[in-house]
Amino acid sequence: MKTVLMVAEKPSLAQSIAKILSRGSLSSHKGLNGACSVHEYTGTFAGQPVRFKMTSVCGHVMTLDFLGKYNKWDKVDPAELFSQAPTEKKEANPKLNMVKFLQVEGRGCDYIVLWLDCDKEGENICFEVLDAVLPVMNKAHGGEKTVFRARFSSITDTDICNAMACLGEPDHNEALSVDARQELDLRIGCAFTRFQTKYFQGKYGDLDSSLISFGPCQTPTLGFCVERHDKIQSFKPETYWVLQAK
């Protein structure tokens, strides 16, 4: 009997999907990392009887970081972080041993169905899971399709069953767009955080200059807050009237 590995983005989501697809007839146990459970049941897939293994990750499997000396503030000019500093992918949470966990569960499986969230981040996590699992899965024969992507918008019986019946493929271009965003966030955020933290140290007595962080998302958000604050401070009451019907 062939085995289908299915992976969701969160443990609670994996359990919900498994209950719906198995109609409640499943067995569950904790995975080796203690954070993710594995839910097993039998059913049919691609017109044949199979064993399903449903599990999850806990968000992103990998994260992006600089190599070696570029993580040391005092040894690198922040400007170097924009172009010269090499980056590497490493486990987002080493304590979870997520790569090893996925490889243990994926070893010997014949198919994989990705139930990650249906947004760009979820698409990126699809390929993080595939990088870990594909090397240990059984090899396909005769060009047989082994990787599938489920797309769903709610955790209802109808939506989940429809997603299982209409499986597609993960979108590599969307995943690459997240890789680009992660690199921009890393380079811009680290360079400006290091620069302005050093620049403002000792210049203002009432400023906590141990770390002054900068991020592409923080800047516009701060702008919205300042704009609203200014409007409140400069507000001038005006006379107005209201209609009251009797």
N, C-alpha and C positions, 0 to 999 in steps of 0.2 A: 504494500500500500504506500502510495506517495504521500509526501508531507508538504503542507502549505504553511509558511510562516507569515503571520500578519502582524504589522507593527503600527501602533497608534502613538500619538504625541504625549499622552499622559496616562498614568496607570488607571485612573477612574474612567477615562474614555475607552480604554482597551476593555475593561470589564463590562461596560455598558454595551459595546458593540458585540462582544462575545456572547452575552446573554441573549441579545436579539437574534443573532444568526444561528445560535445553537438551540434556540427556543428553551433555554434554561438547562439543557442537559449537558453539563460540562464539569470537568474537574479542574481545580486550581491549586497552584503551589507557588511559593516565593522563589524568585530567581536568585542566582548566586550573589547579586549585589544587595539583596535585602530590600531594595526600593521598588522593584518592578515584579509583578506577578506574571505567571504564565498560565493561560486558560486553554485547556485542550478539549476537543470534541471531534466526532467523526461526521462526515457529510459528503457531498459531491462537489467536484470542481472540474471544469472542462470535460464533463460527461463521464467522470470516473470517480470511484470511491476514494476518499483521501482522509488523512488526519490533519486537522487544523490546530495550529499553535498560535494563540493570540497573545501578544505582549506589547510592551511600550518602551519608549525612552522617557526622559524627563526634560523636554525641551531640546535645545541644540546639543548634539553629541560633541561637536568640536568648537573651538574658538580660535581666533587669530591673535598672534602675538609676535613681537620682535624677537630676533635671535640674539643670544649672547650679550655682548657689551651694550647693545642698544637699549637694554632694559635698565641700564645704570645712568642715573641722571647726571652725575658729575663727569662722566667720561665722553659724553656725546653732545655736540651742538644740536639743539632742537631742530634747526633747519635741515639737518641730515635725515631726519625722520620722514621727510616728504618724499625723497626719491632714493637715497642711498641705502637705507636700512632694509635688509631682507626680512621677510616675514615667514612664519611657519604655522601650520595648523596643529593644535594639540588638544587633548581632551578638555572639555569645558569644566568638568568636575571629576578630577582624577579619583576621588574617594568612591565614586559610583562604579568605577571599572566598566563603563558602559560599552566600550568597544569589545572587551573580553566577554561580557554578558551576551551581546548580540551574536558574537561568533559561536559561543557555546550553544545558543538556541538555534542558530541558523545552520549549524553543521549538519550536513546530510539532508537538508531540505531541498525540495525540487522546484518550488515556486515561492515567490514573495509578493504579498499584497500590501501596499503602503497606504495606511489610513491616517497620514499626517494631516494637520489642519490645512484647509483649502485657501492658503494665502502664499505669498512669496516666501515667507520664512518657513512655512511647512514644506514647500517645494524644495528648499535648500536642505532641510533636514532629511528629506527623502534620499538625497544623494549621499549624505553623511552615513545614513544607514546602509545604503548599497555598498559604499566603499568598505564597510566593515564586514558585511555578510556575503557578498558575491564570491569572494575568494574561497569560502568554505562550503558553499552550496554544491549540490550535485551538478555536473555539467549537463547542459541541454544537448539533446540529440536531434540532428537534422534541422537545425535552425528553429527549434521549438521556442515559443515565447515563454519566458519565465518571470518577467518583472511586470507587475501591474500596479495601477494607481487608482484608488477609490476616491471619488469626489462627492461630497455631501455637504449639506447646509444646516442640518439639524439632526439631533439624536432621537429620531422617531423610528418606529418599526418600518414604516413605509419608505422613508428616506434612506435608511441603512440598507434595506433589502434591494431597493432600486440601484443604489451605488454598487452593491455587490454584483448585480446582474448586468451592469454597464461599465465594466472596468476599462480604464484607459491606460495612458502611459504618463510617467512624471515628465515635467517640462524642464529641460536642461537650461534653456535660456533664462527662465525665471530664477532658477537656482544660481546661475552665474551673476545675475543682477544683484542678488543678496551678497555674494562674495565681494563684488565691487563696493557695495555700500559698507560692508564690514571693514574693508581696507581703508576706505575714505575716513570712516569714523575713527579707526585706530590711528592713522597718520595725523589727521587734523587734530583730533582730541588730545593725543599725547604731546604733540609738538607745542600747541598753544597752552596746554595745562602746565607743562614744564617751563615754558617761556614766561608766562604771566605770574606763576608762583614765585619764580626767582626774581622777577622784575619788581614785584610789590613788597618783597620781604624787607621789613625794617623801615618802610616809607610812611606807613600810617600806623600809629600806635593802637588804634582801636580796630584794626583789621586782622582777623585771624588768617595769617598768611602761611600756615603749615601746608595747606593745599588749596589752591584756587582752581577748580576744575573748569574745563571748557569742553563743549560738545556741540556738534551741528544741530542737535535737537534742543539743547539747553538755551542757545542764543535766541531763537525766535520766541520761545516760551517766556524767557525773561523779558523780551520786548513787549509781549502782550501784557505781562504783569505791570511793567513800568507805565505803559500807555494808559492802562486802567487806573493806576494809582494817580497819575497826573490829572486825569479827567475828574476823579473824585476830589482832589485837592483844589482844583480850579473851578469847581461847580458853583454856579450862582443861581440861587432860587429865583423863579419867575412866577408871577401871578397866573393862576389858571382857574378855569371854571368847570363844573361838572353838572350834567343833566340828571335830574332825579324825577322819575315818572311816579305819579300818584293816581 
